[in-house]
Amino acid sequence: MSDHALHPGSLLRGGTSAPHVPAAGWLATLARMVRAIEERRILATLDDRMLADVGLNRLDAEREVARAPWDIHSRN
């Protein structure tokens, strides 16, 4: 087996094969984008009390929900 062989699940768990695969970084970014879409969809459904529980107000939540899927970096 070559040094570039993929092992099942190695890309998602950060296994030893991931650095040898050029697409690993792209796949990890895609996974983060999908997760951001799902989390923003959930965030949009929270009421004001729930938002306050996680330290957000309605305006913060609306700004987060409006972000593009590829905008996955934290904003401080």
C-alpha positions as CSV (number, residue, x, y, z in Angstrom):
1,M,0.0,0.0,0.0
2,S,1.4,3.5,-0.8
3,D,2.1,6.2,1.6
4,H,-0.9,8.1,0.2
5,A,-3.5,5.5,0.9
6,L,-6.6,6.7,2.8
7,H,-7.8,4.8,5.8
8,P,-11.6,4.8,6.5
9,G,-12.5,7.9,8.5
10,S,-9.0,9.3,8.6
11,L,-10.1,12.6,7.1
12,L,-12.8,13.3,9.6
13,R,-10.8,12.2,12.6
14,G,-7.6,13.8,11.7
15,G,-5.8,10.5,11.1
16,T,-2.2,10.1,9.9
17,S,-3.2,9.9,6.3
18,A,-5.0,13.3,6.1
19,P,-1.8,15.4,5.6
20,H,-0.8,13.3,2.6
21,V,-4.1,13.9,0.8
22,P,-4.3,17.2,-1.1
23,A,-8.1,17.3,-0.7
24,A,-8.0,16.8,3.0
25,G,-7.9,20.6,3.7
26,W,-10.7,21.2,1.2
27,L,-12.9,18.4,2.7
28,A,-12.3,19.7,6.2
29,T,-13.4,23.2,5.1
30,L,-16.4,21.8,3.4
31,A,-17.4,20.0,6.5
32,R,-17.0,23.2,8.6
33,M,-19.2,25.0,6.1
34,V,-22.0,22.4,6.3
35,R,-21.8,22.5,10.1
36,A,-22.1,26.3,10.0
37,I,-25.1,26.1,7.8
38,E,-26.8,23.7,10.1
39,E,-25.9,25.7,13.3
40,R,-27.1,29.0,11.7
41,R,-30.4,27.3,10.7
42,I,-30.9,26.2,14.3
43,L,-29.9,29.6,15.6
44,A,-32.6,31.2,13.4
45,T,-35.3,29.2,15.3
46,L,-34.3,30.2,18.8
47,D,-36.5,32.7,20.7
48,D,-35.2,35.7,22.6
49,R,-35.0,33.7,25.9
50,M,-33.0,30.9,24.3
51,L,-30.7,33.4,22.6
52,A,-30.0,35.2,26.0
53,D,-29.1,31.8,27.5
54,V,-26.3,31.5,25.0
55,G,-25.2,35.1,25.3
56,L,-26.7,36.5,22.2
57,N,-29.4,39.0,21.4
58,R,-31.8,39.0,18.3
59,L,-29.5,41.4,16.3
60,D,-26.4,39.2,16.9
61,A,-28.4,36.1,15.9
62,E,-29.7,37.7,12.7
63,R,-26.2,38.9,11.7
64,E,-24.8,35.4,12.2
65,V,-27.7,33.8,10.3
66,A,-27.1,36.2,7.4
67,R,-23.4,35.2,7.0
68,A,-22.4,33.4,3.8
69,P,-21.8,29.6,4.2
70,W,-18.1,30.1,3.4
71,D,-17.8,32.8,6.1
72,I,-16.8,30.3,8.8
73,H,-14.2,32.3,10.7
74,S,-15.0,33.6,14.2
75,R,-16.0,37.2,14.5
76,N,-15.0,39.0,17.7
